[in-house]
Amino acid sequence: MNAPVRTTDLSGTLSIPIEGMTCASCVGRVEKALKAVPGVADAVVNLATERASITTSVPVDHAKLIGAVEKAGYTVPASFSAPAATSREVAIEGMTCASCVGRVEKALKAVPGVTNAVVNLATEKATVQGTADAAAIVAAIENAGYEAKVIAAAAGSHQAETEDRAERKEAERRELTRDFTIAAVLTAPVFILEMGAHLIPGAHHLMATTIGMQNSWYLQFVLTTLVLFVPGIRFYDKGLPALWRLAPDMNSLVAVGSLAAYGYSLVATFAPGFLPAETVNVYFEAAAVIVTLILLGRLLEARAKGRTSEAIRRLVGLQAKTAHVRRDGKTVELPIDAVASGDIVEIRPGERVPVDGEVVEGESYVDESMITGEPIPVSKKSGSPVVAGTVNQKGAFAIRATAVGGNTVLSQIIRMVEDAQGSKLPIQALVDKVTMWFVPAVFAVAALTFAAWLHFGPPPALTFALVNAVAVLIIACPCAMGLATPTSIMVGTGRGAELGVLFRKGEALQLLKDANVVAVDKTGTLTEGKPALTDLELAAGFERTDVLGLVAAVEAKSEHPIARAIVDAAAAENIARPVLSDFESVTGFGVRAVVDGRPVEVGADRYMVELGHDVAAFSGIAERLGNEGKSPLYAAIDGRLAAIIAVADPIKETTPAAIRALHDLGLKIAMITGDNARTAKAIAARLGIDEVVAEVLPDGKVTAVRRLKAAHGKVAFVGDGINDAPALAEADVGLAIGTGTDIAIEAADVVLMSGSLQGVPNAIALSKATIGNIRQNLFWAFAYNTALIPVAAGLLYPAYGILLSPVFAAGAMALSSVFVLGNALRLKTFAVPR
């Protein structure tokens, strides 16, 4: 009776199993009950199969459908659940401008079961969410006039997908190169025959007395026909059907513009009697040059587009193809897909680590710069984690595989970068609204231009009307608008990945630049995240090695984190621990023992006073340690005060420079920590942090973030622990230190793989650079079209006698896209603030 139901709102068709029906009247009752649910267009119940096939006209909650069945007196099996919503990626071919993006999105959102669809012109992909099947999605895209293919979501498919896309793009570049070459070779004589007669003195007379003007027009007709319908056929194959569907795109503009010039020239050449005598002229060169120049623009665009996706290709290229795996007592070379979690994998000098794992034998240094952005190789020994794609240096070691295939850190990075590159920023919303109406508006302006020149223009009015209408159609192609945002996102997020800054959500790229306050957790973010021996000051007559060895021997009996830090410090300095006896813990004071026959006491100042030692000799050092938020310990050896010791969570070496860089960006910095107020304020004073919120629980961090937002505006929060996840989610932008927990990383919008706070100013500076780049692109695309459409329409002709030739319009249009792409590629050289 109580079937577990996924309460998603989905439109389309749904088949529901029904139990308890016995006759035709049961069928009628169930059908009537289902049709009464708002949004159900039809319901057909089959008694033999005991299923209801339901068609909905609007999204309907599946729980309501099942409730209607149960209310009618029948049941839905408990095993039934509504289809789970999925996210599919679809590769799309044939999109050329922003209006194409709008049309594909509109077509996809109309598919029953699709809840959202985002199309990216630069990556030539659509991300489709909902329950619609792949066939319906592909059919919708094809009906809109484009080619589509659903991308496999299997783990480890990145490489195949990237290689497949690279092959397609290379084939497209080869095809464009061939077509442009053919068009250029055929267009050159047309241009010389027509324009030479106007530009070169005596050329017109020479042509008239040799081949004759009519023969010249015949030759231009043949060559232009070849240009338009061989290399230029692509514009008509796509543009004219789009026009018939009343959904014109860039191809439609080119097709109509070039065909108008070509058709007019055909009439002038073969049936001049249909035209007024003063208007008989040919514009074959305009039609041919338009097609040739736009093919050149497409070729340059394809080459530049290829460079925008280099970051993904480089990341995919970091994946090893094979691994040396120990199987049945032998080491065998296996394809990377054959490695299983738990396998022992050998890593030889100079090799890439093939899978994530943990070192079980051997030692080496590993270059992890592709993950962290940090250039210094990291020491690896038994127990150290290693990450797929990193490069072993000169040593050799073996690892136990802990993550393989799509579960490796590298695969997750690739997915994050792809998701960010395919996302749509809030700034894109305006572009989408404009471009959906832009092409139809251009046709309207072109028609108005033609009518105005035909009615008001000087003779030959028909010629002026045609030339200016064609110029308007050609100059207005919105390619640059469609590329302005996604290309900058692609290059910016790719550059971020190279610097160890991963944008999990594209929106963070826009929001981060508006942050006024950066709130940071202390432990693991500003500091190393574990206690370490920070100070060991000796009394006269004592040696560091001797004192540290004796104290470590005593503290080895304790499990307290401070004791553990002292023991680890001695081990790091290779100091042997002497033999210990008679260990005793003195509650509230410290510990004592006899080590190699020597009495050793370690504890607070009150313990030393009780033992009769005067700690005044260390009073200056104790005051300094207290100001730094550290609690000093003292050690007495052989009945004499020997040393003052401090253990603390040390500040990361990169933290002070990162704080300075954030201040240089004009940001306020707040520290939110669960640590005690004295320690927090001491660290804040050392680092120049503006505001401190201490001794707070996880929900207190959320409250603190809300208070900062109310006081200062946009807040970016940086953290690394499970207890930081709520604050990361509450902040306008959450940044997780990549060395932190999976929960913190999942709650964040940006992941800093280096584990260094320096990633924060890097991310903010990159956000500002990328959004600035997008604004430059959008300004160019919009201002360019806004300024040049009136010029192409002939607005300057009455006052200045200036007209824009369709040939120059084609060249300018092609260059606009190349400019936008070139500007986006400048982000590849983005340098982090110093």
C-alpha positions in Angstrom: 0.0 0.0 0.0 2.8 2.4 0.8 5.1 2.2 -2.2 8.4 4.2 -1.9 8.1 6.9 -4.4 10.6 9.4 -5.7 8.6 12.6 -5.8 10.1 14.3 -8.8 8.0 16.4 -11.1 8.3 15.1 -14.6 6.2 15.4 -17.7 5.9 12.8 -20.5 4.8 9.2 -20.3 5.0 6.7 -17.4 4.1 3.1 -16.9 2.9 2.0 -13.5 2.2 -1.6 -12.4 -1.2 -2.0 -10.6 -2.3 -4.9 -8.4 -5.9 -5.9 -7.4 -7.7 -5.4 -10.7 -10.1 -8.3 -11.6 -12.4 -7.1 -14.4 -13.2 -4.4 -17.0 -15.0 -2.2 -14.4 -11.7 -2.1 -12.4 -10.0 -0.9 -15.5 -12.6 1.9 -15.9 -12.3 3.0 -12.3 -8.5 3.2 -12.4 -8.5 5.1 -15.7 -11.1 7.6 -14.3 -9.1 8.1 -11.2 -5.8 8.7 -13.1 -7.4 11.1 -15.6 -8.8 13.2 -12.7 -5.2 14.0 -11.6 -4.3 17.6 -12.8 -1.9 17.4 -15.7 -2.8 13.9 -16.9 -3.7 14.1 -20.6 -4.5 10.4 -21.0 -4.4 7.1 -19.1 -4.8 3.6 -20.6 -5.0 0.6 -18.3 -4.4 -2.9 -19.5 -6.0 -5.7 -17.4 -3.8 -8.4 -19.0 -0.5 -6.8 -18.2 -1.8 -5.1 -15.1 -0.2 -1.8 -16.0 -1.3 1.8 -16.6 0.3 3.9 -19.3 -0.1 7.5 -18.4 0.6 10.5 -20.6 1.0 13.9 -19.0 0.8 17.4 -20.6 2.6 19.2 -17.7 4.9 18.0 -14.9 3.0 15.8 -12.5 4.2 14.5 -9.1 4.3 10.7 -9.3 3.1 10.4 -5.7 -0.2 11.9 -6.8 -0.6 9.3 -9.5 0.1 6.5 -7.1 -2.2 8.1 -4.5 -5.0 8.2 -7.1 -4.6 4.5 -7.8 -4.7 3.6 -4.1 -7.7 5.9 -3.4 -9.6 3.9 -6.1 -9.0 0.8 -4.1 -6.0 -0.8 -5.8 -2.3 -1.0 -5.0 1.1 -0.2 -6.6 3.8 -2.8 -5.8 6.3 -1.6 -3.2 9.1 -2.5 -5.6 8.0 0.3 -8.0 9.7 3.7 -7.9 9.5 6.5 -10.5 12.3 6.7 -13.0 15.4 8.4 -11.4 16.4 11.7 -12.8 19.8 11.5 -14.5 22.2 14.0 -16.0 23.4 13.3 -19.5 26.1 15.0 -21.6 25.4 15.3 -25.4 27.9 16.3 -28.0 26.4 18.6 -30.6 27.7 19.4 -34.1 26.6 22.2 -36.3 26.1 25.1 -33.8 27.7 28.3 -35.0 26.3 31.1 -32.9 24.4 32.2 -29.8 21.1 31.8 -31.5 21.9 28.1 -32.1 22.5 27.7 -28.4 19.1 29.2 -27.6 17.3 27.0 -30.1 18.9 23.8 -28.9 18.1 24.6 -25.3 14.5 25.4 -26.2 14.1 22.2 -28.1 15.6 20.1 -25.2 13.5 21.7 -22.6 10.4 20.8 -24.6 11.2 17.1 -24.4 8.9 15.3 -21.9 11.0 14.3 -18.9 13.7 17.0 -19.3 13.9 19.2 -16.2 16.8 21.4 -17.3 19.2 21.8 -20.2 22.3 23.9 -20.6 24.1 24.2 -23.9 27.7 25.4 -24.3 28.8 26.7 -27.7 32.5 26.6 -26.9 32.6 23.0 -25.7 29.8 22.0 -28.2 28.0 20.0 -25.4 24.6 20.0 -23.8 24.1 18.9 -20.2 20.5 17.5 -19.9 18.8 16.7 -16.6 15.7 14.6 -16.1 14.3 11.2 -17.0 14.0 11.6 -20.8 15.7 8.8 -22.6 18.8 9.3 -24.9 16.8 8.7 -28.1 14.3 11.5 -27.3 17.1 13.9 -26.5 19.0 13.2 -29.7 15.8 13.4 -31.8 15.0 16.8 -30.3 18.4 18.2 -31.2 18.3 16.7 -34.7 14.8 18.1 -35.3 16.2 21.5 -34.4 18.7 21.1 -37.3 21.9 19.8 -35.5 23.7 16.5 -35.1 23.9 14.9 -31.6 25.5 12.0 -29.8 25.1 11.1 -26.1 28.5 10.9 -24.4 29.1 7.7 -22.5 29.3 8.2 -18.7 31.4 5.2 -17.9 34.4 5.6 -15.6 37.6 6.1 -17.4 35.8 7.4 -20.5 37.5 10.8 -20.4 40.3 9.7 -22.6 38.2 8.1 -25.3 35.8 11.1 -25.3 38.6 13.6 -25.4 40.4 11.7 -28.2 37.1 11.3 -30.1 36.4 15.1 -29.8 39.9 15.9 -30.8 39.6 13.7 -33.9 36.3 15.4 -34.8 37.7 18.8 -34.4 40.8 17.9 -36.4 38.6 16.5 -39.2 36.6 19.8 -39.1 39.8 21.8 -39.3 41.0 19.8 -42.3 37.6 20.2 -44.0 37.5 23.9 -43.4 41.1 24.3 -44.6 40.2 22.4 -47.8 37.0 24.4 -48.4 38.6 27.7 -47.7 41.5 26.9 -50.1 39.1 26.0 -52.8 36.9 29.0 -52.2 39.9 31.4 -52.1 41.3 30.0 -55.4 38.0 30.3 -57.2 37.2 33.7 -55.6 40.4 35.4 -56.5 39.7 35.6 -60.3 36.1 36.8 -59.6 37.4 39.6 -57.3 40.1 40.6 -59.9 37.6 40.6 -62.8 35.0 42.8 -61.0 37.0 45.0 -58.6 40.0 45.3 -60.9 37.7 47.1 -63.4 36.8 49.7 -60.7 40.2 50.1 -58.9 42.8 49.9 -61.7 42.9 52.6 -64.3 42.5 51.2 -67.8 41.5 47.7 -66.6 37.8 48.3 -67.5 38.8 49.3 -71.1 41.2 46.4 -71.4 38.6 43.9 -70.2 36.0 45.3 -72.6 38.3 45.1 -75.6 39.6 41.6 -74.9 37.1 39.1 -73.3 34.2 41.6 -73.2 32.2 42.6 -70.1 29.4 40.0 -70.8 31.9 37.2 -71.0 33.5 38.5 -67.8 30.1 38.2 -66.1 29.7 34.6 -67.5 33.0 33.6 -66.1 32.2 35.2 -62.7 28.9 33.4 -62.7 30.6 30.0 -63.2 33.3 30.6 -60.6 30.9 32.0 -58.0 28.4 29.2 -58.5 31.3 26.8 -57.7 32.2 28.8 -54.6 28.7 28.9 -53.3 27.6 25.4 -53.9 30.8 23.4 -53.3 32.7 24.8 -50.3 29.9 27.2 -49.4 27.1 24.6 -49.4 27.4 24.2 -45.7 25.7 27.6 -45.2 22.7 26.6 -47.3 22.3 23.1 -45.9 21.9 24.5 -42.4 20.7 28.0 -43.0 17.8 27.5 -45.3 16.1 24.7 -43.4 16.4 26.9 -40.2 14.7 29.7 -42.1 11.8 27.4 -43.2 11.4 26.4 -39.5 11.2 30.2 -38.6 14.3 29.7 -36.5 17.0 31.6 -38.4 20.6 31.4 -37.3 24.0 32.7 -38.5 24.0 30.3 -41.4 20.6 31.8 -42.5 22.1 35.3 -42.5 25.0 34.2 -44.7 22.7 32.1 -46.9 20.2 34.9 -47.5 22.8 37.6 -47.9 25.0 35.7 -50.4 22.0 34.3 -52.3 20.5 37.8 -52.6 23.7 39.1 -54.2 24.0 36.0 -56.3 20.3 36.0 -57.5 20.4 39.7 -58.3 23.6 39.1 -60.4 21.9 36.1 -62.2 19.1 38.3 -63.3 21.5 41.1 -64.4 23.5 38.6 -66.4 20.9 36.4 -68.0 17.7 38.5 -68.0 18.7 42.2 -67.7 15.4 43.2 -69.2 13.6 42.5 -65.9 15.7 45.3 -64.2 15.7 49.1 -64.7 18.5 49.9 -67.1 20.5 52.0 -64.5 20.4 49.0 -62.0 21.9 46.3 -64.3 25.1 45.3 -62.5 26.6 42.1 -61.0 27.6 41.4 -57.4 29.1 37.9 -57.9 32.3 39.1 -56.2 30.3 40.1 -53.1 28.6 36.6 -52.8 31.9 34.8 -53.4 34.0 36.9 -51.1 31.4 36.8 -48.3 31.5 33.0 -48.4 35.3 32.9 -48.6 35.8 35.3 -45.7 33.3 33.6 -43.5 35.0 30.3 -44.2 38.3 31.9 -43.2 36.7 33.1 -40.0 35.3 29.6 -39.2 38.8 28.2 -39.8 40.5 30.7 -37.5 37.7 30.1 -35.0 38.1 26.3 -35.1 41.9 26.6 -34.5 41.4 29.0 -31.6 38.6 26.8 -30.1 41.0 23.9 -30.1 43.3 25.8 -27.9 40.6 26.7 -25.4 40.2 23.0 -24.4 43.9 22.3 -24.0 43.6 22.2 -20.2 41.3 19.2 -20.4 43.5 17.5 -23.0 46.6 18.0 -20.8 44.8 16.6 -17.8 43.6 13.6 -19.7 47.1 13.2 -21.1 48.4 12.9 -17.5 46.7 9.5 -17.1 49.0 6.6 -17.5 48.1 4.0 -20.1 49.6 1.0 -18.4 50.7 -0.1 -14.9 53.3 -2.7 -13.6 51.2 -4.9 -11.3 52.2 -7.8 -9.1 50.1 -10.8 -10.0 50.8 -14.4 -8.9 54.3 -13.7 -7.8 55.2 -11.9 -11.0 55.2 -8.3 -12.2 53.1 -7.9 -15.3 52.3 -4.8 -17.4 48.6 -4.3 -17.6 46.3 -1.7 -19.2 45.2 0.9 -16.7 41.6 -0.4 -16.8 42.7 -3.8 -15.6 44.1 -2.5 -12.3 41.9 -3.3 -9.3 41.7 -1.7 -5.9 44.1 -3.5 -3.6 46.6 -4.4 -6.3 50.3 -3.8 -5.6 51.7 -1.6 -8.3 55.4 -0.9 -8.9 56.4 2.7 -9.8 59.8 3.0 -11.6 62.0 6.1 -11.9 60.5 8.7 -14.2 57.1 7.0 -14.5 53.7 8.5 -13.9 51.8 7.0 -11.0 48.9 5.1 -12.7 46.4 5.0 -9.8 45.8 6.5 -6.4 47.5 4.5 -3.6 49.6 4.2 -0.5 53.3 3.5 -0.5 54.0 0.0 0.9 57.8 -0.2 0.1 60.6 1.9 -1.2 61.1 5.7 -1.1 61.3 8.5 -3.6 60.3 12.1 -4.4 57.2 12.7 -6.5 56.4 15.8 -8.6 52.8 16.7 -7.6 52.7 20.0 -9.4 49.8 18.8 -11.7 47.6 18.4 -8.6 48.8 21.1 -6.3 50.4 23.7 -8.5 53.5 23.5 -6.2 56.7 22.9 -8.1 58.8 21.2 -5.3 58.8 17.4 -5.4 57.3 15.7 -2.2 59.1 13.0 -0.3 57.2 9.6 -0.3 57.9 6.7 2.0 56.0 3.8 3.5 52.4 5.0 4.4 52.5 8.1 2.2 49.6 8.7 -0.2 50.3 9.1 -3.9 48.0 10.4 -6.6 47.5 9.2 -10.2 49.1 11.3 -12.8 51.9 12.6 -10.6 55.5 11.9 -11.7 58.0 9.8 -9.8 61.5 11.2 -9.7 64.7 9.0 -9.3 63.7 6.4 -6.7 61.5 3.3 -7.0 58.6 2.3 -4.8 55.5 0.1 -4.7 52.0 1.2 -3.8 48.7 -0.5 -2.8 46.0 0.8 -5.2 43.3 2.6 -3.2 41.3 4.2 -6.1 41.2 3.3 -9.7 39.4 4.4 -12.9 36.9 7.1 -12.4 37.5 7.2 -8.7 41.0 8.6 -8.8 41.7 12.2 -7.8 42.8 13.0 -11.3 39.5 11.7 -12.8 37.6 13.8 -10.2 39.7 16.9 -11.2 38.8 16.3 -14.9 35.1 16.0 -14.0 35.3 19.2 -11.9 36.9 21.1 -14.7 34.5 19.8 -17.3 31.5 20.7 -15.1 32.8 24.2 -14.6 33.6 24.7 -18.2 30.1 23.5 -19.2 28.3 25.6 -16.7 26.4 28.9 -17.5 27.2 32.0 -15.4 24.6 34.4 -14.3 26.1 37.0 -16.7 25.1 34.7 -19.5 21.4 35.1 -18.9 21.3 38.6 -20.5 23.2 37.3 -23.5 20.7 34.4 -23.9 17.7 36.7 -23.8 19.2 39.1 -26.4 20.4 36.5 -28.9 17.1 34.6 -29.0 15.6 37.7 -30.7 18.7 39.0 -32.3 18.7 37.1 -35.7 15.0 37.7 -36.4 15.6 41.3 -35.5 18.4 41.5 -38.0 16.2 40.1 -40.7 13.7 42.8 -39.8 16.3 45.5 -40.0 17.6 44.2 -43.3 14.0 44.2 -44.7 13.5 47.7 -43.5 16.9 48.8 -44.9 15.9 47.4 -48.3 12.5 49.1 -48.3 13.9 52.4 -47.2 16.6 52.5 -49.8 14.2 51.3 -52.5 11.8 54.1 -51.6 14.0 57.0 -50.6 17.5 56.1 -52.1 19.1 57.8 -55.0 19.3 55.9 -58.4 20.0 53.1 -58.9 17.8 52.6 -55.8 17.4 48.9 -56.3 21.1 48.4 -56.3 21.6 50.5 -53.1 18.7 48.6 -51.4 20.2 45.2 -52.3 23.8 46.0 -51.3 22.9 47.6 -48.0 20.4 44.9 -47.0 23.0 42.3 -47.7 25.6 44.2 -45.7 23.2 44.3 -42.7 22.6 40.6 -42.9 26.3 39.8 -43.0 27.7 42.2 -40.4 25.2 41.1 -37.8 26.1 37.4 -37.3 26.1 36.8 -33.6 29.0 34.4 -33.4 31.0 36.6 -31.1 28.1 36.8 -28.7 27.8 33.1 -28.3 31.5 32.6 -27.8 32.1 35.6 -25.5 31.3 33.8 -22.2 32.0 30.1 -22.6 35.4 30.5 -24.2 36.6 32.7 -21.3 35.2 30.2 -18.8 37.0 27.3 -20.5 40.3 29.0 -20.6 39.9 30.5 -17.1 38.9 27.3 -15.4 41.6 25.4 -17.3 44.2 27.8 -16.1 42.9 27.5 -12.6 43.3 23.7 -12.7 47.0 24.2 -13.7 47.4 26.4 -10.6 45.7 23.9 -8.3 42.5 25.9 -8.1 39.4 23.8 -9.1 36.1 25.5 -9.7 33.5 22.8 -8.9 30.7 25.2 -9.9 31.0 27.7 -12.7 28.9 30.3 -10.8 31.7 30.6 -8.2 33.9 32.0 -11.0 31.6 35.0 -11.1 30.6 35.3 -7.5 34.2 35.1 -6.0 35.3 38.4 -7.5 32.6 40.2 -5.5 33.7 38.9 -2.1 34.3 41.6 0.4 35.3 39.3 3.3 37.3 36.1 3.3 36.5 34.1 6.4 39.0 31.3 7.3 39.0 28.4 9.6 42.2 28.2 11.7 43.1 24.6 12.2 44.3 23.0 8.9 43.7 26.2 7.0 45.9 28.8 8.5 47.9 26.1 10.4 49.2 22.7 9.7 46.4 21.0 11.5 48.4 18.9 14.0 50.5 19.8 17.1 54.3 20.1 16.6 57.2 21.1 18.7 57.7 24.8 18.0 60.0 25.9 20.8 62.8 24.3 22.8 64.9 26.8 24.8 67.7 25.4 26.9 69.3 26.4 30.3 73.0 26.8 30.4 74.9 23.6 30.4 72.4 21.4 28.5 72.5 20.1 24.9 69.4 20.0 22.7 69.9 16.4 21.6 70.4 15.1 25.1 67.4 17.0 26.5 65.0 16.2 23.6 65.9 12.5 23.8 65.3 12.3 27.6 62.0 14.3 27.4 60.8 12.2 24.5 61.5 9.0 26.4 59.3 10.1 29.2 56.5 11.5 26.9 56.5 8.3 24.9 54.5 6.7 27.8 51.7 9.3 27.3 49.0 9.4 24.6 48.4 13.1 24.9 48.7 15.0 21.6 51.4 17.3 23.1 53.4 14.3 24.2 53.0 12.8 20.7 54.4 16.0 19.1 57.5 15.8 21.3 58.1 12.2 20.4 57.6 12.9 16.7 60.1 15.8 16.9 62.8 13.5 18.4 62.1 10.9 15.8 62.3 13.5 13.0 65.8 14.5 14.2 66.8 10.8 14.5 67.4 11.1 18.3 67.4 7.7 20.0 65.2 7.4 23.1 67.1 6.1 26.2 65.7 3.2 28.4 63.1 4.4 30.8 62.0 3.1 34.3 59.8 4.2 37.2 57.3 6.3 35.1 54.7 8.2 37.1 52.0 10.6 36.1 51.5 13.4 38.6 47.8 14.5 38.2 47.4 18.2 37.3 51.1 18.8 37.3 53.0 16.6 34.8 55.0 13.4 34.5 58.3 12.0 35.9 60.5 9.0 35.2 64.0 7.7 35.6 65.8 7.6 32.2 69.2 5.8 32.0 69.4 6.4 35.7 68.7 10.1 35.5 65.6 11.7 37.0 63.5 13.6 34.5 60.4 15.7 35.3 58.2 17.4 32.6 55.2 19.7 33.4 53.8 23.1 34.0 55.4 26.0 35.9 53.5 25.1 39.1 55.1 21.6 38.9 58.6 23.1 38.7 57.9 25.4 41.7 56.7 22.4 43.7 60.0 20.7 42.9 61.8 23.8 44.1 63.0 25.1 40.7 63.0 28.8 39.9 61.4 29.4 36.5 62.2 33.2 36.5 65.2 32.5 34.2 62.7 31.7 31.4 60.1 34.5 32.3 60.8 36.5 29.1 60.5 33.5 26.9 57.3 32.3 28.7 55.8 35.8 28.2 56.5 35.7 24.5 55.1 32.2 24.2 51.9 33.3 26.0 51.5 36.2 23.6 51.7 33.7 20.7 48.9 31.7 22.3 51.2 28.8 23.3 51.2 27.1 26.7 54.8 26.5 27.9 56.1 23.3 29.5 59.2 22.9 31.5 61.7 20.1 31.9 64.0 19.3 34.8 66.9 16.9 34.5 69.2 15.6 37.3 67.4 18.0 39.7 68.1 21.1 37.6 65.7 23.2 35.4 66.8 22.2 31.9 64.5 23.7 29.3 61.2 25.5 28.4 59.2 23.7 25.7 56.2 24.8 23.6 54.0 22.6 21.4 51.5 24.3 19.1 49.8 23.9 15.8 52.3 25.8 13.6 51.2 28.3 11.0 51.8 27.1 7.5 54.8 28.8 5.8 52.6 30.1 3.0 50.0 31.6 5.2 51.5 35.1 6.0 52.1 35.8 2.2 48.6 34.6 1.4 47.1 37.0 4.0 49.2 39.9 2.6 48.0 39.0 -0.9 44.3 39.1 0.2 44.8 42.5 1.9 46.5 43.7 -1.3 43.2 42.7 -3.1 41.4 45.0 -0.8 39.7 42.3 1.3 38.9 42.0 5.0 40.0 38.8 6.6 38.1 37.1 9.5 39.1 34.0 11.4 36.3 31.7 12.6 37.6 28.9 14.9 36.5 26.6 17.7 39.9 27.2 19.4 40.2 29.3 22.6 40.0 33.0 22.2 43.6 33.7 23.5 45.2 31.4 21.0 43.0 32.7 18.2 43.7 36.4 19.0 47.5 35.7 19.3 47.6 34.1 15.8 45.4 36.9 14.4 47.7 39.5 15.7 50.8 37.8 14.2 49.1 37.4 10.8 47.3 40.8 10.6 43.8 39.2 10.6 41.1 41.9 10.9 38.4 40.1 12.9 38.3 37.0 15.2 35.4 34.8 16.1 36.6 32.1 18.5 35.3 29.2 20.6 32.4 28.5 18.2 30.8 25.1 17.3 29.9 24.3 13.7 26.5 26.0 13.9 28.2 29.0 15.4 30.4 29.2 12.3 27.2 29.4 10.2 25.9 32.2 12.4 29.2 34.0 12.1 29.2 33.7 8.3 25.6 35.1 8.3 26.7 38.0 10.5 29.6 38.8 8.3 27.3 38.8 5.2 24.9 41.2 6.9 27.8 43.5 7.9 30.0 43.4 4.9 28.2 41.8 1.9 29.6 38.8 -0.1 31.6 36.3 2.0 34.0 33.6 0.9 34.7 31.0 3.5 37.8 28.8 3.6 37.9 25.5 5.5 39.0 21.9 5.5 37.2 19.9 8.1 33.8 18.1 8.5 32.8 20.8 10.9 33.4 23.4 8.2 30.9 21.9 5.7 27.9 23.9 7.0 29.8 27.2 6.8 31.1 26.4 3.4 27.6 25.8 2.2 26.3 29.0 3.9 28.9 31.3 2.4 28.4 33.0 -0.9 31.4 31.0 -2.1 32.9 28.1 -0.2 36.6 27.2 -0.7 37.8 23.9 0.5 41.5 23.1 1.2 42.1 20.1 -1.0 44.0 18.2 1.8 40.9 18.3 3.9 37.9 15.9 4.2 35.7 14.7 1.3 32.7 16.2 3.1 34.2 19.7 3.1 35.3 19.4 -0.5 31.7 18.2 -1.5 30.2 21.2 0.3 32.6 23.7 -1.4 32.3 25.6 -4.7 36.1 25.9 -5.2 38.8 23.3 -4.2 42.3 24.4 -3.5 44.4 21.4 -4.3 47.7 22.7 -2.9 46.4 22.8 0.7 47.8 26.3 0.9 45.9 29.5 1.7 47.8 31.1 -1.2 45.2 29.4 -3.4 42.5 31.9 -2.1 44.1 35.1 -3.5 45.0 33.1 -6.7 41.3 32.0 -7.1 40.0 35.5 -6.4 42.5 37.1 -8.8 41.6 34.5 -11.5 37.9 35.2 -10.9 38.4 38.9 -11.5 40.6 38.3 -14.5 38.1 35.9 -16.1 35.0 38.0 -15.5 36.9 41.1 -16.7 37.7 39.1 -19.9 34.1 38.1 -20.4 33.0 41.7 -20.0 35.5 42.8 -22.6 34.2 40.1 -25.0 30.6 41.0 -24.4 31.3 44.7 -24.9 33.1 43.9 -28.1 30.4 41.6 -29.4 27.4 43.8 -28.5 29.1 47.2 -29.2 30.4 45.9 -32.5 27.0 44.8 -33.8 25.2 47.8 -32.3 27.6 50.2 -34.0 28.1 48.6 -37.3 24.5 47.5 -38.2 23.4 51.2 -38.6 26.6 51.8 -40.7 25.8 48.8 -42.8 22.2 50.0 -43.2 23.6 53.2 -44.7 22.8 55.6 -41.9 26.0 57.6 -42.5 25.4 57.9 -46.3 23.3 61.1 -46.3 25.7 63.1 -44.2 29.1 61.6 -45.1 28.5 59.4 -48.2 29.8 56.3 -46.3 28.5 52.8 -47.2 29.8 49.5 -45.9 30.4 47.0 -48.7 29.1 43.5 -48.0 32.7 42.3 -48.6 34.1 44.4 -45.8 31.1 43.4 -43.6 32.0 39.7 -44.1 35.6 40.4 -43.2 34.6 42.4 -40.1 32.1 39.7 -39.0 34.7 37.0 -39.3 37.3 39.0 -37.4 34.9 39.7 -34.5 34.8 36.0 -33.5 38.5 35.6 -33.9 39.0 38.7 -31.6 36.8 37.3 -28.9 38.6 33.9 -29.0 42.0 35.6 -29.0 41.0 37.7 -26.1 39.8 34.7 -24.1 43.1 32.9 -24.8 45.0 35.7 -23.0 43.8 34.0 -19.8 46.2 31.2 -20.5 49.0 33.5 -19.5 47.3 34.6 -16.2 50.0 34.9 -13.5 49.2 34.6 -9.8 49.6 37.7 -7.6 52.9 38.1 -5.9 
